[in-house]
Amino acid sequence: MARKERPLEGADGPLLHFARALRRLRHEAGSPPYRDLSSRAHYSVATLSGAAAGRRLPSLDVTLSYVRACGGDAGEWERRWHAVAAELALDTPGPPGPELAGDGGHGLPYVGLAAFRTEDAGLFFGRERLVEDLVATLARRRVLAVVGASGAGKSSLLRAGLLPRLTGGAPRRAVRVLTPGPHPAERLAKALAEWQEPLDAGPGPGSAAGPASGPGSGPASGSGENVLVVDQFEEVFTVCADPQERARFIGDLVDAARRPGSRCRVVLGVRADFYAHCTRHAPLVEVLREAQIVVGPMSAAELRRAVVEPARQAGLTVEGALQATLVAHAHGQVGALPLLSHALLETWRRRRGAALTLDGFHAAGGFEGALAQSAETLYASLSERRRQLARQVFGHLIALGDGTEDTKRPVPREELGQDADTAIVLARAATLRLLTLDQGRVELTHEALIRAWPRLRGWLSDDRERLRLHRRLSDAARAWEDVGRDAGALYRGTRLALARELVTTRAVGLTPKEREFYEASTAAEAAAGSVARRRARRLLALVALLAALVVVAAVATVNAVRAEDEVTRQRNDAVAQNLAESATDLTNTEPGLAVQLSLTAYRLSPTARTRDSLVSTLMTSTAAHSKEVVALAYRPDGQQLATASGDHTARLWRMHGTDRPVALATLSGHGDDVRSVVYRSDGRTLATAGADGGIRLWDVADPARPAQLAQLDARIGDVRALAYSPDGRTLAASGAGGAGGAVRLWDVAEPATPVALTGIEGHRDAVRAVAFSPDGRTLATAGEDATVRLSDVTDPRRPQPLAVLEGHDVAVFSVAFSPDGHTLASAAGGHTSVRLWDITDLRHPAPLSTLSGHTDVVGSVAFSPDGRTLASASDDRTVRLWSVARPARPGPLTTLTGHITAVSSVAFSPDGAVLASGGFDATLRLAGTDFNQDIAEACEHTGERITRAQWTTHMPYLAYAPPCAGHDTP
């Protein structure tokens, strides 16, 4: 749903030049709709359109995402963005101050999440004492290790603190910085060769030596000593896959500094969680024993310098309340510095004049604003197995609240497993600052992640009971250790059965101590069984006692069966959920297999979620256009459907229930995206409208040979929506606006000779939707001014305003009347995406309810013919169905998935038996609305029966039992 952008307003300057350039780039890319850009850039429509509005400088991430979505050169635009940011910084009013030193040409007082570089030295404050310690230690030692947790600021300390001191003082030193990468020995040899250090054949390939100076001696004046800084030293263990090359690199590195006559000193930046890896290499052990600097959290005074001094260098001030808030957030948090720097950068972008304010900090999202995006970046980068491990790891790091909020739970590193996949998950999470790995301990960087990451909240909600069982097992194992492994503290009975289910289903990973506790409990249970059997044999003569024992055994059996049933139910729920998710992923690539997986999940655990997954896999999908399907409409008899697309065409389709539609004709002629299609009540005339500002009327009585009847010049810019009155005599259109308003009416009683009637004014911005009431007397219009307006169009030549509905906080994209005309539905974005209104009294409408569930903009709503169901289509890639038989108390019915991008439109067939949806993935999807019947007939849509290999891949823990007979693969 592309929109015509407002003209740029304001004094000419760098912001307007930048906005014009962004708009020009979009135009050169073919003016793609902002929804299309949103699906490519993964930012909302409002964020991307705001980037080119010229009101403020968008963030660098938003700018580069906009540019990449338009096919621009990201490198060129990054340089352009820095130039504009620098110019704006110099133009910012405020007290006079010196120019930024070492700002790298970008003029920004803060560097965000990135590490400080050498050229950022003028912005690097708070670590002065630590820099002095570094310089002094390096003067005494030839090899020095700088150790700190992820996010403690090691790279910044080395690059912006140490390097300027080495290169700017006397004597000046030649400095090289390298990261190991996959072939560290090659990089080391190259770095040493650039200094023209002669190779020494003694230690082996890649080693280097230089002119004589005593080992351990300090840098002599005029000696021209070289310093090699190896940042991110842990890459030796994570990126380099060859153990021999790793050992050679470490040996050559230390030898290059310590051999007799060497003029090279070495500084290593080591992440603390790789400290143990370093101790496995003898050349590093002595270094760590004698020369290491530990980077810990900043003091409160150091934090204030880090906050205030860069701003002061730029002639800015930091509000006192903001200083206190930032220091309170970061003090004592070893991994919080990247979050602090990022929050400061975003607050600077929202500064008020020359002041950084607490309001700007809150507007930027504070410390938590970027967490959800970073977490989703981690999740997207992982394979399916590693995603499951990530779910286990994050669950393990959270203490579940009991009447309180969930909190973070630091655990020893070995508690999470030592396999390679877990190590990769932890490393990537630490790189994105989601986890802090320090001194053999792992914890969430900030508890805000629990609140800010929706996926994590969903995991905790779904796994809460299983996590509690695992946590109880952990506590029991710890208690068993505390009492000297007394057998009385072991698990028995139901608790052991639940623990056995946790272990056998691999729902959680046990630590070595937990596994020892579980195995001891299992052994004790087995031993107890043996003792009981021996006792029973000795007491065979005691009949009365035997009878009593039988009764006790029966009761115990009943309890065990109940416990087993409960464990089986929990297992089935977890298995079914995983199957449903797998089926969703396969819907568009292997639909037959997806149906069988969903059907198995539903039969295993018939929950609302597995039912939704099954219904979604049963939907019919058709590639309808070459670009996004923007709108669709059924002909009144339900036997034909029209679709509108961003490929500048509309198409007609022959429909028969949910069978795959048959293409009948393509309607061409619009010079831009077709935005809307609507049938006249007689079914013989179709109206189409587009971004070219034109409206066309078509005779579709013979759908194989449609003919254009008339062409209307709407004169309202980009036409966004059309609606016929129920009697077919009036056509309404809405768009960006014109001299008579953004809504126009025509008399179309004779479709070949339409007559313009009038316009409707009142909206302050573009109008995105129009709809007639069932009696044709009322017209509802909705727009980007976040309002819905009702007008009396009994006399369409003289429409009269009735009421204005306010309640949405952003643009309204769709409106729909219920069949009885008493309820109006409106759809938008923001926190009030779908609202229902009581319009029994048209002059005094009243809000009824708000439908919550979608996570992004809702672009289309439609009532079922009986008025008992409402469908909504959203940018979150779902279609939701709601029960609105009692509109004051609506409830969710079904969530349909399958579209791989935003869903733009939704419509019920006239008989209510089919729900059609169109999306930005260029597909048309059809779902039957009698879900019970569809589920009963699911096996008719599977094709080849699931094979044993496929079954084992997706359900290795279940016996092979295909849900449908089907036919075997030949």
C-alpha angles and dihedrals in degrees: 000000000000117000132208105248122235118251113267111257134195139051116328112259146121094300094055092044089052093048092048090051091052091050091048090052090052090048091051088052090059098269095276114199115263089242088058090049089047092057090051099041099038092227125114123265090247093052094049096044089047089055089065096039095092095226098110139353110271118227118271092248092053091046094051092045089052090048095048091048088055093046095251130149106270094197093053092047093048089057090046091050092052091049092053092045090052092048091049091048091054091046094050110115115236144104115321116267139166121273117267113272117222094000094146092236096291100098094219116141092209132040101212121214093339121097118258114264129212090261088055092063091112088063097044112103138155099045099077095118092049091049090054090051089051094051093046094047092047089053089059101037132050094208122038131180121208107201127190144137123270108282095020092115104254096144092047091048092052099041103036099025111033103027097057089051092052096046100035103047135068123303095033114222132206107242130195126187121197139164116215100237122176094313106037096164091060092049092049093050090050093049093050092045090056087062088050091236106170114243116248116212093207108085098031143260118343096018121127138202136185143191117316124279125144117272112256093018118138124246107286120218110265092006092119093223118191125225122204115198115196106196122193090018089177089078085081086072101032105038105024107079098184113086092197093053089046092054092044092051093050092047094047092045096054092039092052088063102036105040115108112274095017118151092191129100122189132213119190124201104207127182108229095233089064093054092104090051089056092052090061089070115072096211090060098045094073091046092053091046096051110024122030134128117204117214110211134169120304121255119243091258092050091049091053090053091049089052103040107033099062089050091049090051088057094048093256134126130219116221112243094234089053092051091052093047094049094047091047090053096047104033112113093003107121094194099039101092096092090050090049093050092047092048090050093050093050091045089052089054088055096043123144107232106305095340131094105214140195088239090057090050091053091045089055091056096255117237093332103052099097098034098092093049092048091048092051089048088057092048093049092052094057131088119239093264092049090049089058090048090049089053090052094045096050091044089052091053095057128081107214113231122234102204089339135077120280113261137195119272118205112215135182113266093241090058090073098055133261101243121125096247092055090048090053092049091050093045094051093045090050091049089055090047092243093120132032116218111194135155094344093311129112126202141151110275089229135359087230086083089071090057099035102047111073093192091056091049088052091051091050091048093049097041100034097112093043090048090050090052090050092047090052089051090051092050092047091051090050091049090049089055091048093056093049095262093297110186090227090070094058125110120261138173119352094002090055091047091054091047090050090054091051090053100041095048092048088226089143136019116240124218118233092259092047090050091049089052092049093047091048089051091050091048091048090051090051091048091048089053091053092050091049092053092051091050091050092055091051092051098048089110093058100078097177093051090046090056090052090050090052090055091049091048090050092053091047090050092052090050092048092049090050091049091047091050091052092048090048091051092051090048092049092050092053094044092047092050092052091047092050091052091048090050091052090054091051098045096100098037106036106015096169092053090043091057092050093049091048092047091051090049092049094049090046093050116003098204130146091256096052090044091053090049092051094048090048093053090052093059117113113238125200130180094234103174141004090249137025122321101232102177141001138189137187121228109243092255091052094231095106136044130196123206130193123207148187087242088081094253142098122213136205121218133190109230132204110173111287094334115125106280120244118228112238108171145344119228111213132177107087113114095213142019115327106233107181143019127188135171124225114238091256091058092226098096129058125191122206129185134187151184088267088075094247132124120202129194117208134194103226098168085117100038092191090061109030116182130202112242102181144348122219127200101218094192090205097102118236105020108222106176144013133197134181120212112244092255091051094234099109131051122197125197132182133195148138095315144267144194092294098040135277095287126069132187128205134188103234100170084124103039094196092057109035118183123214111235114178147302131254118227132192107087115106095209142020116321113230103183143026130185136173121223116244091259091049093233098106131054121199119202127185129192153171090272085078093246138112117213128200119208131185106235098172083124102033090195090063111030116187127208115245110173146335119229114209127180107098116101097208138025118319113227106180143021132187135181121222113241091253091052094232098104132052124196121203128187130203142136131268125052095325099051098155125023133178121213132196105228098171085119101044094196093050109035116178131206113250107180148328122237112219126190109082115101098203142029116319108219103178140027131182136179121225114245091256091050094231097107134049123199122203129189121204145186086242086081095249139108114212128198120208132192106235100165083117100033093189088061108032121174137196117259110172141351115212121202133179106099108108094208137025118323109229106181143018134186139172120228112248091256091048093235096114135044116204125196133182127200147186087259085076092245135125114214126194126199129183114233096214092081096175091057092044091053091048089054096040094115090064089071101049105084111190116029117253110267126230090249092053091045092051091048094055103026110024091156096057129074114252107269114150110213093218132041093224114144129288122253108261 
